[in-house]
Amino acid sequence: MNGIQMVDLKTQYERLRHRIDPAMSEVVSSCTFIKGPALKEFETNLANYLGVKHAIGVANGTDALQIALMALDLKPGDEVIVPSFTYVATAEVIGLLGLIPVMVDVDINTYNIDISKASSLVTSKTKAIVPVHLYGQSAPMEDVLAFADKHNLFVIEDNAQAIGGDYKMSNGTPAKTGTLGDIGCTSFFPSKNLGCFGDGGALFTNDDDVAAKIRMIANHGQPQKYLHKVLGVNSRLDTLQAAVLNVKLEELDDFATRRQAVAAAYDDAFENIEHIVCQKIPAYSNHVYHQYTVRITNGQRDELQNFLKSRGVPSMIYYPIPLYKQEAFSKYHNDIPHEVTEQLCKEAISLPIHTEMESNTQDYIINSIESFFEK
């Protein structure tokens, strides 16, 4: 079978183009490319959807993380706890600001931060923690918040892969991922669950003062034009991207439902294959499946990937090398074992999943995997 993709953005666009094209055309016709009406509309709609007071668009998800750290007045030398199994951006912005990323191992079932391993790493310099909702699965936020409260830490949620995810506190209170900490951050990279047609990102918070500071930092440190109160950056979500996102935001819950159906079919198919272990979904949240990732436990992950490639089936390995083994982060390695991270780097593989997956395509992917393990 030819033409299988990890993410089918073209077919999704074709399905929604009758709404997306007019929205983009309106921006082009008005020439309101920067800070146009569609941006304000999107920020309001996103805040309402998430149930927060403020949603602030920026140029990309990495900028969102960096601006969040800047808004909390962290100083060079301050330490920030991050999971050791995550995309580079989470820790990259910490190092760029002269802060110290302190890496913590993750849970073997959810692939998210194992908060039980974090207490021993807290020092007088520890000021914040950045839980990552990896692959679309929420981190254990109630435990993270209790840990942060105990140690007086800020919480910045990296929600780049889980926008729209639902979390349920132990008392039954519902919330969206990214809204439980001091600041939530997300990316609108095209392949994300809520993706635009270029780069984009956002921050969300319920704190009025923090929101004002985020807006100021993202606009060259200006509370008003030509008055620069702090050193800032130039990071804007342009109006064309906001117009696209306004349309897609209305589809986000449906996007999740479609992805969950694909994931359920994979789960059912792999349930009785001995060497495939699926990501576990804890009781406190759902999973919105930015990626569908399993572990291959017989040491043949790379062989499986090559076999799938020969059958025209793409796959990805997120992530093959632990952050602390990357040259850029070697000076931050604390010599504490990260056994689960090491295991995931050897076993994890992500399979095609998107909102437009057809059953015959998924059947072909599943049959290909089954045939590999029947050899």
C-alpha positions as CSV (number, residue, x, y, z in Angstrom):
1,M,0.0,0.0,0.0
2,N,1.4,3.4,-1.0
3,G,1.0,6.8,0.5
4,I,0.6,6.0,4.2
5,Q,1.5,9.0,6.3
6,M,2.2,9.5,10.0
7,V,-0.2,12.5,9.8
8,D,-2.5,13.2,6.9
9,L,-2.8,17.0,6.9
10,K,-3.9,17.3,3.3
11,T,-7.0,15.2,3.7
12,Q,-7.9,17.0,6.9
13,Y,-7.6,20.3,5.0
14,E,-9.7,19.1,2.2
15,R,-12.4,18.1,4.6
16,L,-12.3,21.6,6.3
17,R,-11.3,23.8,3.4
18,H,-14.8,25.1,2.9
19,R,-14.4,26.9,6.2
20,I,-10.7,27.5,6.4
21,D,-10.3,29.1,2.9
22,P,-12.9,31.9,3.6
23,A,-11.4,32.6,7.0
24,M,-7.9,33.0,5.5
25,S,-9.3,35.0,2.6
26,E,-10.9,37.5,5.0
27,V,-7.5,38.1,6.6
28,V,-5.8,38.6,3.2
29,S,-8.5,40.9,2.0
30,S,-8.3,43.1,5.1
31,C,-4.4,42.9,5.2
32,T,-4.6,42.6,9.0
33,F,-1.7,40.2,9.1
34,I,-0.4,41.1,12.5
35,K,-2.7,41.5,15.6
36,G,-5.8,41.4,13.4
37,P,-9.3,40.7,14.7
38,A,-9.0,37.0,14.2
39,L,-6.2,36.8,16.7
40,K,-8.2,38.4,19.5
41,E,-11.1,36.2,18.5
42,F,-9.0,33.1,18.7
43,E,-7.4,34.0,22.0
44,T,-10.9,34.5,23.5
45,N,-12.2,31.3,22.0
46,L,-9.2,29.3,23.2
47,A,-9.5,30.7,26.8
48,N,-13.2,29.9,26.8
49,Y,-12.6,26.4,25.6
50,L,-9.9,25.7,28.2
51,G,-11.8,27.4,31.0
52,V,-9.0,29.9,31.8
53,K,-9.0,33.7,32.0
54,H,-6.2,34.3,29.6
55,A,-4.9,32.7,26.4
56,I,-2.0,34.5,24.7
57,G,-0.8,33.6,21.2
58,V,2.9,33.6,20.4
59,A,5.1,32.5,17.5
60,N,5.7,28.9,18.5
61,G,5.6,26.4,21.3
62,T,9.3,26.9,22.2
63,D,8.8,30.6,22.6
64,A,5.8,29.9,24.8
65,L,8.0,27.8,27.2
66,Q,10.7,30.5,27.2
67,I,8.4,33.3,27.8
68,A,6.7,31.4,30.7
69,L,10.0,31.0,32.4
70,M,10.8,34.7,31.9
71,A,7.4,35.8,33.2
72,L,8.1,34.1,36.5
73,D,11.3,36.0,37.2
74,L,13.5,33.0,37.4
75,K,17.2,34.0,37.7
76,P,20.3,32.4,36.2
77,G,21.4,29.5,38.3
78,D,17.9,28.6,39.4
79,E,17.0,25.0,38.9
80,V,14.0,23.7,37.0
81,I,12.8,20.1,37.2
82,V,11.9,18.4,33.9
83,P,11.3,14.8,32.8
84,S,14.3,13.2,31.1
85,F,12.1,11.7,28.4
86,T,10.8,14.6,26.4
87,Y,11.4,16.7,23.3
88,V,14.5,18.9,23.5
89,A,12.6,22.2,23.6
90,T,11.4,21.6,27.2
91,A,14.9,21.6,28.5
92,E,16.5,23.8,25.8
93,V,14.7,27.0,26.9
94,I,15.8,26.4,30.5
95,G,19.5,26.3,29.5
96,L,19.2,29.2,27.1
97,L,18.0,31.4,30.0
98,G,21.0,30.4,32.2
99,L,18.7,28.2,34.3
100,I,19.6,24.6,35.3
101,P,17.5,21.7,33.9
102,V,17.3,19.0,36.6
103,M,16.1,15.8,34.9
104,V,13.9,13.2,36.5
105,D,13.1,9.8,35.2
106,V,9.6,8.9,34.0
107,D,6.9,6.2,34.6
108,I,7.2,3.1,32.5
109,N,3.4,2.9,32.0
110,T,2.5,6.5,31.1
111,Y,6.0,7.8,29.9
112,N,5.4,10.9,32.0
113,I,7.4,12.3,34.9
114,D,7.7,10.0,37.9
115,I,7.2,12.5,40.7
116,S,8.2,10.0,43.3
117,K,11.8,10.3,42.0
118,A,11.9,14.1,42.2
119,S,12.1,14.8,46.0
120,S,15.7,13.9,46.3
121,L,16.6,16.4,43.6
122,V,15.1,19.5,45.3
123,T,17.6,22.0,46.5
124,S,17.5,25.6,47.7
125,K,17.9,26.6,44.1
126,T,14.9,24.7,42.8
127,K,12.3,27.1,41.7
128,A,10.0,25.4,39.2
129,I,8.8,22.2,37.7
130,V,7.8,21.6,34.1
131,P,5.6,18.5,33.7
132,V,5.1,17.3,30.1
133,H,1.9,15.8,28.9
134,L,3.7,13.4,26.5
135,Y,2.1,12.0,23.3
136,G,-1.3,13.3,24.4
137,Q,-1.3,11.7,27.9
138,S,-1.5,14.0,30.9
139,A,1.2,13.9,33.6
140,P,0.0,13.1,37.1
141,M,-0.9,16.7,37.8
142,E,-2.5,16.3,41.2
143,D,0.7,14.8,42.5
144,V,2.8,17.4,40.7
145,L,0.8,20.2,42.2
146,A,1.1,18.7,45.7
147,F,4.9,18.3,45.2
148,A,5.2,21.9,43.9
149,D,3.1,23.2,46.9
150,K,5.3,21.3,49.3
151,H,8.5,22.8,47.9
152,N,7.1,26.2,46.9
153,L,7.7,25.7,43.2
154,F,6.1,27.3,40.1
155,V,4.4,24.8,37.7
156,I,4.7,25.3,34.0
157,E,2.8,22.7,32.0
158,D,4.2,21.7,28.6
159,N,1.0,20.9,26.9
160,A,2.3,20.9,23.3
161,Q,1.2,17.4,22.7
162,A,-2.0,17.2,24.7
163,I,-4.2,20.3,23.9
164,G,-7.8,19.4,24.6
165,G,-7.0,16.6,27.0
166,D,-9.2,16.2,30.1
167,Y,-8.0,15.8,33.6
168,K,-10.1,14.8,36.7
169,M,-9.0,15.7,40.2
170,S,-9.6,13.1,42.9
171,N,-12.5,15.2,44.2
172,G,-14.1,14.9,40.8
173,T,-13.3,18.4,39.6
174,P,-12.6,18.5,35.8
175,A,-10.0,20.6,34.1
176,K,-8.2,20.8,30.7
177,T,-4.6,19.8,30.5
178,G,-2.4,22.9,30.6
179,T,-4.7,24.8,33.0
180,L,-3.8,23.4,36.3
181,G,-0.3,25.0,36.9
182,D,0.7,28.6,37.1
183,I,1.2,28.7,33.3
184,G,0.3,26.3,30.5
185,C,2.1,26.3,27.1
186,T,1.3,24.7,23.8
187,S,2.4,24.5,20.2
188,F,0.3,24.8,17.1
189,F,2.9,23.2,14.8
190,P,1.0,21.7,11.8
191,S,1.1,18.1,13.0
192,K,-0.1,18.9,16.5
193,N,-3.7,18.0,17.5
194,L,-4.6,21.6,17.1
195,G,-2.2,22.6,14.3
196,C,-2.0,25.7,12.1
197,F,-0.4,26.2,8.7
198,G,3.0,27.2,9.9
199,D,4.4,27.9,13.3
200,G,2.4,29.0,16.3
201,G,2.0,28.6,20.0
202,A,0.2,30.0,23.1
203,L,0.4,30.4,26.8
204,F,-2.6,30.2,29.2
205,T,-3.0,31.3,32.8
206,N,-5.6,32.5,35.4
207,D,-3.3,35.1,36.9
208,D,-4.0,38.6,35.6
209,D,-0.5,39.9,36.5
210,V,1.3,37.0,34.9
211,A,-0.8,37.4,31.8
212,A,0.1,41.1,31.6
213,K,3.7,40.2,32.0
214,I,3.6,37.5,29.3
215,R,2.0,39.9,26.8
216,M,4.7,42.5,27.6
217,I,7.6,40.1,27.3
218,A,6.3,38.8,24.0
219,N,6.1,42.3,22.6
220,H,9.7,43.5,23.2
221,G,9.0,44.1,26.9
222,Q,6.5,46.9,26.1
223,P,3.5,47.5,28.3
224,Q,2.8,50.3,25.7
225,K,4.3,51.3,22.5
226,Y,7.9,52.6,22.8
227,L,8.0,52.1,26.5
228,H,10.2,49.1,27.2
229,K,9.9,48.0,30.8
230,V,11.8,44.8,30.6
231,L,14.0,42.9,28.1
232,G,11.6,41.0,26.0
233,V,11.3,39.1,22.7
234,N,9.4,39.4,19.5
235,S,6.9,36.6,19.5
236,R,3.5,36.9,17.8
237,L,0.9,34.5,16.5
238,D,0.1,36.0,13.1
239,T,-3.5,36.6,12.1
240,L,-3.6,34.1,9.3
241,Q,-2.6,31.3,11.6
242,A,-5.2,32.5,14.2
243,A,-7.9,32.4,11.4
244,V,-7.0,28.7,10.7
245,L,-6.9,27.9,14.4
246,N,-10.3,29.5,15.0
247,V,-11.8,26.9,12.5
248,K,-9.9,24.0,13.9
249,L,-10.6,24.8,17.5
250,E,-14.2,24.0,16.9
251,E,-13.2,20.6,15.6
252,L,-10.7,19.8,18.4
253,D,-13.0,17.5,20.4
254,D,-13.9,15.7,17.2
255,F,-10.2,15.4,16.3
256,A,-9.6,13.7,19.7
257,T,-12.5,11.3,19.2
258,R,-11.2,10.3,15.8
259,R,-7.7,9.8,17.2
260,Q,-9.0,7.8,20.1
261,A,-10.9,5.5,17.7
262,V,-7.7,4.8,15.9
263,A,-5.8,4.1,19.1
264,A,-8.6,1.8,20.3
265,A,-8.3,-0.3,17.2
266,Y,-4.5,-0.5,17.7
267,D,-5.0,-1.5,21.3
268,D,-7.4,-4.3,20.5
269,A,-5.1,-5.6,17.8
270,F,-2.0,-5.6,19.9
271,E,-3.6,-6.9,23.1
272,N,-2.4,-10.5,22.5
273,I,0.9,-9.8,20.9
274,E,3.5,-10.8,23.5
275,H,6.2,-8.2,22.8
276,I,4.0,-5.1,22.3
277,V,3.2,-3.1,25.4
278,C,0.8,-0.2,24.9
279,Q,0.9,3.0,26.8
280,K,-1.4,2.8,29.9
281,I,-4.2,5.4,30.5
282,P,-4.5,6.3,34.2
283,A,-7.8,6.9,35.8
284,Y,-7.2,10.6,36.3
285,S,-7.3,11.6,32.6
286,N,-8.1,10.6,29.0
287,H,-5.6,10.4,26.2
288,V,-5.8,12.6,23.0
289,Y,-3.1,10.7,21.1
290,H,-0.8,13.2,19.5
291,Q,1.2,10.1,19.0
292,Y,0.3,6.4,19.3
293,T,3.4,4.9,21.0
294,V,4.1,1.4,22.1
295,R,7.1,-0.5,23.5
296,I,8.7,-3.4,21.7
297,T,10.1,-5.5,24.5
298,N,12.0,-8.2,22.6
299,G,14.9,-6.0,21.5
300,Q,13.5,-5.9,17.9
301,R,12.2,-2.3,17.8
302,D,14.6,-1.2,15.1
303,E,14.0,-4.4,13.1
304,L,10.3,-3.8,13.2
305,Q,10.8,-0.2,12.0
306,N,12.8,-1.4,9.0
307,F,10.3,-4.1,8.2
308,L,7.4,-1.6,8.3
309,K,9.4,0.7,6.0
310,S,9.8,-2.1,3.5
311,R,6.0,-2.5,3.6
312,G,5.4,1.2,3.0
313,V,4.4,1.9,6.6
314,P,6.1,4.9,8.3
315,S,6.9,5.1,12.0
316,M,8.9,7.4,14.2
317,I,11.1,7.0,17.3
318,Y,10.4,9.7,19.8
319,Y,13.1,9.8,21.3
320,P,16.2,7.7,20.5
321,I,18.7,9.5,22.7
322,P,18.1,10.7,26.3
323,L,18.5,14.4,26.7
324,Y,21.3,14.0,29.2
325,K,23.3,12.1,26.6
326,Q,23.0,14.9,24.1
327,E,26.2,16.9,23.9
328,A,24.3,20.1,24.5
329,F,23.0,18.9,27.8
330,S,26.0,16.8,29.0
331,K,26.9,19.3,31.7
332,Y,23.5,19.0,33.3
333,H,23.7,15.2,33.8
334,N,23.4,14.5,37.5
335,D,24.6,10.9,37.3
336,I,21.4,9.6,38.8
337,P,20.1,6.5,36.9
338,H,17.3,7.1,34.5
339,E,16.5,3.5,33.9
340,V,13.0,4.0,32.4
341,T,14.1,6.7,30.0
342,E,17.0,4.4,28.8
343,Q,14.4,1.6,28.3
344,L,12.0,3.8,26.4
345,C,14.7,5.1,24.1
346,K,15.4,1.5,23.1
347,E,11.8,0.3,23.0
348,A,9.4,3.1,22.1
349,I,8.0,3.4,18.6
350,S,5.2,5.6,17.3
351,L,2.8,4.4,14.6
352,P,0.6,6.4,12.1
353,I,-2.3,8.1,13.8
354,H,-4.4,11.1,12.6
355,T,-7.9,12.3,12.2
356,E,-8.4,11.0,8.6
357,M,-7.2,7.4,9.1
358,E,-9.2,5.0,7.0
359,S,-10.0,1.5,8.3
360,N,-8.4,-0.3,5.4
361,T,-5.2,1.7,5.9
362,Q,-5.1,0.9,9.6
363,D,-5.8,-2.8,8.9
364,Y,-2.8,-2.9,6.5
365,I,-0.6,-1.4,9.3
366,I,-1.9,-3.8,11.9
367,N,-1.5,-6.8,9.5
368,S,2.1,-5.8,8.7
369,I,2.9,-5.7,12.4
370,E,1.3,-9.0,13.1
371,S,3.2,-10.6,10.2
372,F,6.5,-9.3,11.7
373,F,5.8,-11.0,15.0
374,E,4.6,-14.2,13.3
375,K,8.0,-14.7,11.6
